[in-house]
Amino acid sequence: MSLNYAEKLNHPVFKVVSQYSTDYGIDAYVIGGFVRDIIMERPSKDIDILVLGDGPQFAEDIAKILRVKKVSVFKNFGTAHFRYKDLDVEFVGARKESYSRDSRKPITEKGTLQDDQNRRDFTINTLALKLNSESFGELVDPFDGVKDIEKGIIRTPLEPEITFSDDPLRMLRAIRFATRFDFQIERTCLEAMKKQADRLEIISQERITEELNKIILTDTPSRGFKLLNSTDLLKQFFPEMIALHGIETRNGKAHKDNFYHTLEVLDNLALNSDSLWLRWAAILHDIAKPPTKRFDPVVGWTFHGHEDLGAKMVPRIFTRLRLPLDFKMKYVQKLVRLHLRPISLVKGSVTDSAVRRLLSEAGDDVEDLMLLCNADITSKNEFKVKRYKKNFELVSEKLKFVEEKDRIRNFQPPVSGELIMQTFELGPCAEIGIIKAHIKEAILEGAIQNSYQDAIREMLKLGKELGLTVVRTPDLDK
């Protein structure tokens, strides 16, 4: 791989750093991911500048020259950071590290370029380009990182057991890079990861989940999950997903391996959406199949109610994984609960009533629900998949037709509780809820139109049946 690296360092930041480091006799390098991405011809907006000296002071001096007003300095780590135009620029002094057994936070001291490269996670991230003017753009590659990029290999610069024991988060990072770049992890690294999987216990769940989310957002996330599973890392923090693994056969009847089915659904969805939370819905859509699994001698294996139990499991899983417990969790919970509904429409006759109910419950998330359910159509029988896909198109068309006709999505009954109270001169009572529920049901069933006038007529009719007296007649021309 022959590149003119100096040509790639054409951003003003590099020119200023080069001039300053040359003028003051300070060795400076751009190192890590930015160099890796240059070689892989990938865009990058994150620059790491390594200096043989005081990193924060160097950063502040460069910021003054570039007229950057805000510099964030982290004295405990010997780093500094600022934004310049479209780039995030971080400065650090070269250092070497040592670790204690029960912490991934290193004890650091000043070091050489070689010390700094030794402490890095993978050979592809040890690459450095000199920035001093006399050797501007010269590559420093002591661990053959360029060759590893060419071969598509993830490998540690030092013994993998040392690298992963020092900072167990690197095991997840190895899988993330392998998944993102479609690289292979070197065999000795995989063996070390399996041996030290339980070392994840010293890593905070927040950091683990941050790496997991990055794996989920790759183009083919199944690859990352298969690596997490084969190295025993997944079972350290996600036992519910491990429980999906396996096939059981009884009386000649077997169910599919729901672990690999889930990964197939996730990959299918990744082709059509980059939404992290929709991908989480794919991961969790069948999460309750193990506890709901039953064998029926006539029909075989069943998982009745797994969608409802799965929805109940979502908050517990989100809490443990330190995922947000806000509207994002509610969104995932909703999609897990509803994920069988469109499929049941595909299997049966598509009535307007069933479509109205689905639109009412799914609301603005109905398109995402349809994406999830379409991704959930997996089978080795191509004819079966083709037939399901065709029926799914009919359901989608029906959804659009009913939505345009009845305006059901996110709808509330046109008659409010306050209007019911005024009409019949009622205080808070059960009859108000009965009338509202009846009107909503009538609209969903198609007995009346989703209009104010029809709803008022239905309210007056039901009020009479309930023995209520009309005190103030609503204006039907409203």
Sequence and secondary structure as in RCSB ss.txt:
>XXXX:A:sequence
MSLNYAEKLNHPVFKVVSQYSTDYGIDAYVIGGFVRDIIMERPSKDIDILVLGDGPQFAEDIAKILRVKKVSVFK
NFGTAHFRYKDLDVEFVGARKESYSRDSRKPITEKGTLQDDQNRRDFTINTLALKLNSESFGELVDPFDGVKDIE
KGIIRTPLEPEITFSDDPLRMLRAIRFATRFDFQIERTCLEAMKKQADRLEIISQERITEELNKIILTDTPSRGF
KLLNSTDLLKQFFPEMIALHGIETRNGKAHKDNFYHTLEVLDNLALNSDSLWLRWAAILHDIAKPPTKRFDPVVG
WTFHGHEDLGAKMVPRIFTRLRLPLDFKMKYVQKLVRLHLRPISLVKGSVTDSAVRRLLSEAGDDVEDLMLLCNA
DITSKNEFKVKRYKKNFELVSEKLKFVEEKDRIRNFQPPVSGELIMQTFELGPCAEIGIIKAHIKEAILEGAIQN
SYQDAIREMLKLGKELGLTVVRTPDLDK
>XXXX:A:secstr
    HHHH  SHHHHHHHHHHHHTT  EEEETHHHHHHHTT    EEEEEESS HHHHHHHHHHHHT    EEET
TTTEEEEEETTEEEEEEE EEEE  TT S  EEEE  HHHHHHTSS GGG  EEE SGGGTT EE TT HHHHHH
HTEE  SS HHHHHHH THHHHHHHHHHHHHT EE HHHHHHHHHTGGGGGGS HHHHHHHHHHHHTSSSHHHHH
HHHHHTT HHHH HHHHTT    EETTEE   HHHHHHHHHHHHHTT   HHHHHHHHHTTTTHHHH EEETTTE
EE TTHHHHHHHHHHHHHHHTT   SHHHHHHHHHHHHTTHHHHHHHS   HHHHHHHHHHHGGGHHHHHHHHHH
T   S HHHHHHHHHHHHHHHHHHHHHHHHH  TT   SS HHHHHHHHT  S HHHHHHHHHHHHHHHHTSS S
SHHHHHHHHHHHHHHTT   SS   TT 
